[in-house]
């Protein structure tokens, strides 16, 4: 049975509306996706193991995060609890359109993963591996993340890289750009928002991003553009899929849950790594549709994940 393994950070998201705190929930880009996948696989693919490689502090917030993972079908066996440290905090301020503006309270320089914990993570052919954000390029833990990604690649797993590059890390770019490029080389699918690439490469044009920066490193590329169409590029195709219009409560986790829906679609459709190069347009359309429905469901609540009663039938693109 295939596994789904997330590699990324965990934080506690404190969400503000009209400058007043309205919720405090566990979060993190990869973490949000893994919670949604844990909820969905526990209902439809109960033999699929979902696990997260991450770190937390040894504080009460870290207890909340790890308990939340376990309660939602995500194994915490590969979580490093760093003694004497505090779990990261993120403040998210929702504007009038319910888009989030962020302030982060993190100490990336003290990031650490335990070698014995990381060593317990095994990969097999066609496992699904999601990774991204600064966690995936942080020089402090690069030796660990690089080893994990290489191990997954050599085992024949599908690697999905969400670049998710934030403006506040622009000053780190000289020290991390080669890690970004290497992550792309190791990946089977690279996704990013046009905003990400505006910061990274000074362009938001999907065709230019793919041809100049992604294609030499990875054949399959997805560029999301908020309410604009999702642009998908493969070695022989360029496809554009419209995004459904809907009211949002919060856009926090929108991209994260697109990732979750994409991986869920690969699992439900039993698409393995050798199949990625031959997916027809009609199936790409279904995969992007499912990814969009995950994102939509997340955006219709204050939470960062799909709700527990969310359903998409495993053999169709119709939600119920």
BELWONOR-V265072 format. One record per residue. N is the residue number from 1. OMEGA is omega in whole degrees, 0 to 359 (999 if undefined). D_FIRST is the distance of its C-alpha to the first C-alpha in whole Angstrom. Layout:
BEGIN
n=N omega=OMEGA d_first=D_FIRST
n=N omega=OMEGA d_first=D_FIRST
END
This chain:
BEGIN
n=1 omega=182 d_first=0
n=2 omega=175 d_first=4
n=3 omega=172 d_first=7
n=4 omega=186 d_first=10
n=5 omega=177 d_first=13
n=6 omega=178 d_first=17
n=7 omega=184 d_first=20
n=8 omega=185 d_first=23
n=9 omega=171 d_first=26
n=10 omega=177 d_first=26
n=11 omega=166 d_first=30
n=12 omega=179 d_first=32
n=13 omega=172 d_first=33
n=14 omega=189 d_first=36
n=15 omega=182 d_first=37
n=16 omega=170 d_first=41
n=17 omega=185 d_first=42
n=18 omega=177 d_first=46
n=19 omega=176 d_first=46
n=20 omega=180 d_first=45
n=21 omega=181 d_first=42
n=22 omega=181 d_first=40
n=23 omega=173 d_first=36
n=24 omega=186 d_first=34
n=25 omega=176 d_first=31
n=26 omega=182 d_first=28
n=27 omega=189 d_first=27
n=28 omega=189 d_first=26
n=29 omega=179 d_first=25
n=30 omega=180 d_first=22
n=31 omega=181 d_first=22
n=32 omega=180 d_first=23
n=33 omega=183 d_first=20
n=34 omega=176 d_first=17
n=35 omega=178 d_first=19
n=36 omega=179 d_first=19
n=37 omega=177 d_first=15
n=38 omega=179 d_first=15
n=39 omega=185 d_first=17
n=40 omega=181 d_first=16
n=41 omega=179 d_first=12
n=42 omega=179 d_first=13
n=43 omega=189 d_first=15
n=44 omega=181 d_first=13
n=45 omega=191 d_first=9
n=46 omega=179 d_first=10
n=47 omega=179 d_first=7
n=48 omega=178 d_first=6
n=49 omega=176 d_first=8
n=50 omega=182 d_first=11
n=51 omega=185 d_first=14
n=52 omega=172 d_first=17
n=53 omega=184 d_first=19
n=54 omega=175 d_first=23
n=55 omega=170 d_first=26
n=56 omega=172 d_first=28
n=57 omega=178 d_first=32
n=58 omega=186 d_first=33
n=59 omega=180 d_first=35
n=60 omega=177 d_first=34
n=61 omega=176 d_first=33
n=62 omega=176 d_first=30
n=63 omega=179 d_first=29
n=64 omega=183 d_first=29
n=65 omega=183 d_first=26
n=66 omega=177 d_first=24
n=67 omega=180 d_first=25
n=68 omega=177 d_first=24
n=69 omega=183 d_first=21
n=70 omega=180 d_first=20
n=71 omega=182 d_first=21
n=72 omega=172 d_first=19
n=73 omega=180 d_first=16
n=74 omega=181 d_first=16
n=75 omega=177 d_first=16
n=76 omega=183 d_first=19
n=77 omega=181 d_first=18
n=78 omega=177 d_first=19
n=79 omega=174 d_first=22
n=80 omega=175 d_first=25
n=81 omega=185 d_first=28
n=82 omega=182 d_first=31
n=83 omega=175 d_first=34
n=84 omega=180 d_first=38
n=85 omega=180 d_first=36
n=86 omega=177 d_first=36
n=87 omega=183 d_first=33
n=88 omega=180 d_first=33
n=89 omega=175 d_first=35
n=90 omega=174 d_first=35
n=91 omega=181 d_first=38
n=92 omega=182 d_first=37
n=93 omega=180 d_first=40
n=94 omega=178 d_first=40
n=95 omega=184 d_first=43
n=96 omega=178 d_first=44
n=97 omega=180 d_first=42
n=98 omega=170 d_first=39
n=99 omega=185 d_first=38
n=100 omega=168 d_first=37
n=101 omega=195 d_first=39
n=102 omega=166 d_first=38
n=103 omega=187 d_first=39
n=104 omega=175 d_first=37
n=105 omega=187 d_first=38
n=106 omega=176 d_first=36
n=107 omega=183 d_first=37
n=108 omega=182 d_first=35
n=109 omega=180 d_first=37
n=110 omega=180 d_first=36
n=111 omega=182 d_first=32
n=112 omega=173 d_first=30
n=113 omega=179 d_first=27
n=114 omega=184 d_first=27
n=115 omega=182 d_first=26
n=116 omega=178 d_first=24
n=117 omega=180 d_first=22
n=118 omega=183 d_first=21
n=119 omega=181 d_first=20
n=120 omega=183 d_first=18
n=121 omega=178 d_first=15
n=122 omega=180 d_first=13
n=123 omega=176 d_first=11
n=124 omega=182 d_first=9
n=125 omega=177 d_first=10
n=126 omega=168 d_first=9
n=127 omega=180 d_first=9
n=128 omega=184 d_first=11
n=129 omega=178 d_first=14
n=130 omega=178 d_first=17
n=131 omega=179 d_first=20
n=132 omega=181 d_first=24
n=133 omega=185 d_first=28
n=134 omega=179 d_first=30
n=135 omega=185 d_first=27
n=136 omega=180 d_first=26
n=137 omega=182 d_first=29
n=138 omega=181 d_first=31
n=139 omega=183 d_first=33
n=140 omega=182 d_first=33
n=141 omega=185 d_first=29
n=142 omega=181 d_first=29
n=143 omega=180 d_first=28
n=144 omega=183 d_first=25
n=145 omega=178 d_first=24
n=146 omega=180 d_first=25
n=147 omega=179 d_first=23
n=148 omega=182 d_first=20
n=149 omega=178 d_first=20
n=150 omega=178 d_first=21
n=151 omega=179 d_first=18
n=152 omega=180 d_first=16
n=153 omega=182 d_first=18
n=154 omega=179 d_first=18
n=155 omega=180 d_first=15
n=156 omega=177 d_first=14
n=157 omega=174 d_first=13
n=158 omega=181 d_first=14
n=159 omega=181 d_first=17
n=160 omega=185 d_first=19
n=161 omega=174 d_first=22
n=162 omega=186 d_first=24
n=163 omega=172 d_first=28
n=164 omega=184 d_first=29
n=165 omega=184 d_first=32
n=166 omega=181 d_first=35
n=167 omega=184 d_first=39
n=168 omega=178 d_first=39
n=169 omega=180 d_first=38
n=170 omega=180 d_first=40
n=171 omega=178 d_first=42
n=172 omega=189 d_first=39
n=173 omega=179 d_first=38
n=174 omega=182 d_first=40
n=175 omega=187 d_first=38
n=176 omega=185 d_first=35
n=177 omega=178 d_first=35
n=178 omega=175 d_first=34
n=179 omega=176 d_first=31
n=180 omega=181 d_first=30
n=181 omega=179 d_first=31
n=182 omega=176 d_first=29
n=183 omega=178 d_first=26
n=184 omega=180 d_first=26
n=185 omega=182 d_first=26
n=186 omega=191 d_first=23
n=187 omega=173 d_first=21
n=188 omega=178 d_first=20
n=189 omega=174 d_first=21
n=190 omega=174 d_first=24
n=191 omega=172 d_first=25
n=192 omega=175 d_first=29
n=193 omega=176 d_first=31
n=194 omega=177 d_first=35
n=195 omega=177 d_first=36
n=196 omega=187 d_first=34
n=197 omega=172 d_first=35
n=198 omega=177 d_first=39
n=199 omega=186 d_first=39
n=200 omega=191 d_first=37
n=201 omega=178 d_first=39
n=202 omega=176 d_first=42
n=203 omega=176 d_first=41
n=204 omega=180 d_first=39
n=205 omega=184 d_first=39
n=206 omega=181 d_first=35
n=207 omega=180 d_first=37
n=208 omega=179 d_first=38
n=209 omega=182 d_first=36
n=210 omega=186 d_first=33
n=211 omega=186 d_first=36
n=212 omega=191 d_first=37
n=213 omega=186 d_first=35
n=214 omega=186 d_first=31
n=215 omega=178 d_first=31
n=216 omega=185 d_first=32
n=217 omega=184 d_first=29
n=218 omega=185 d_first=26
n=219 omega=188 d_first=27
n=220 omega=187 d_first=25
n=221 omega=176 d_first=27
n=222 omega=176 d_first=27
n=223 omega=176 d_first=30
n=224 omega=187 d_first=30
n=225 omega=182 d_first=34
n=226 omega=179 d_first=34
n=227 omega=178 d_first=36
n=228 omega=183 d_first=36
n=229 omega=173 d_first=34
n=230 omega=180 d_first=30
n=231 omega=181 d_first=31
n=232 omega=179 d_first=28
n=233 omega=172 d_first=29
n=234 omega=182 d_first=27
n=235 omega=183 d_first=29
n=236 omega=183 d_first=31
n=237 omega=167 d_first=31
n=238 omega=184 d_first=32
n=239 omega=179 d_first=31
n=240 omega=183 d_first=33
n=241 omega=181 d_first=31
n=242 omega=178 d_first=33
n=243 omega=180 d_first=32
n=244 omega=178 d_first=33
n=245 omega=180 d_first=36
n=246 omega=177 d_first=36
n=247 omega=181 d_first=37
n=248 omega=170 d_first=36
n=249 omega=178 d_first=36
n=250 omega=176 d_first=34
n=251 omega=177 d_first=33
n=252 omega=180 d_first=31
n=253 omega=182 d_first=28
n=254 omega=179 d_first=28
n=255 omega=180 d_first=27
n=256 omega=182 d_first=24
n=257 omega=167 d_first=23
n=258 omega=178 d_first=23
n=259 omega=180 d_first=20
n=260 omega=180 d_first=18
n=261 omega=178 d_first=19
n=262 omega=180 d_first=18
n=263 omega=177 d_first=15
n=264 omega=179 d_first=14
n=265 omega=177 d_first=16
n=266 omega=179 d_first=13
n=267 omega=184 d_first=10
n=268 omega=181 d_first=12
n=269 omega=178 d_first=14
n=270 omega=178 d_first=11
n=271 omega=180 d_first=13
n=272 omega=182 d_first=12
n=273 omega=179 d_first=15
n=274 omega=183 d_first=17
n=275 omega=188 d_first=17
n=276 omega=183 d_first=19
n=277 omega=184 d_first=22
n=278 omega=178 d_first=23
n=279 omega=179 d_first=22
n=280 omega=181 d_first=25
n=281 omega=183 d_first=27
n=282 omega=180 d_first=26
n=283 omega=173 d_first=23
n=284 omega=180 d_first=23
n=285 omega=179 d_first=26
n=286 omega=181 d_first=23
n=287 omega=179 d_first=21
n=288 omega=176 d_first=24
n=289 omega=180 d_first=25
n=290 omega=178 d_first=22
n=291 omega=179 d_first=22
n=292 omega=179 d_first=26
n=293 omega=174 d_first=25
n=294 omega=181 d_first=23
n=295 omega=180 d_first=26
n=296 omega=182 d_first=29
n=297 omega=178 d_first=27
n=298 omega=185 d_first=27
n=299 omega=181 d_first=31
n=300 omega=173 d_first=32
n=301 omega=179 d_first=32
n=302 omega=181 d_first=33
n=303 omega=181 d_first=29
n=304 omega=190 d_first=27
n=305 omega=175 d_first=24
n=306 omega=180 d_first=23
n=307 omega=188 d_first=25
n=308 omega=180 d_first=23
n=309 omega=178 d_first=24
n=310 omega=181 d_first=23
n=311 omega=162 d_first=21
n=312 omega=181 d_first=20
n=313 omega=185 d_first=19
n=314 omega=184 d_first=16
n=315 omega=181 d_first=18
n=316 omega=176 d_first=21
n=317 omega=182 d_first=23
n=318 omega=177 d_first=25
n=319 omega=181 d_first=25
n=320 omega=999 d_first=26
END
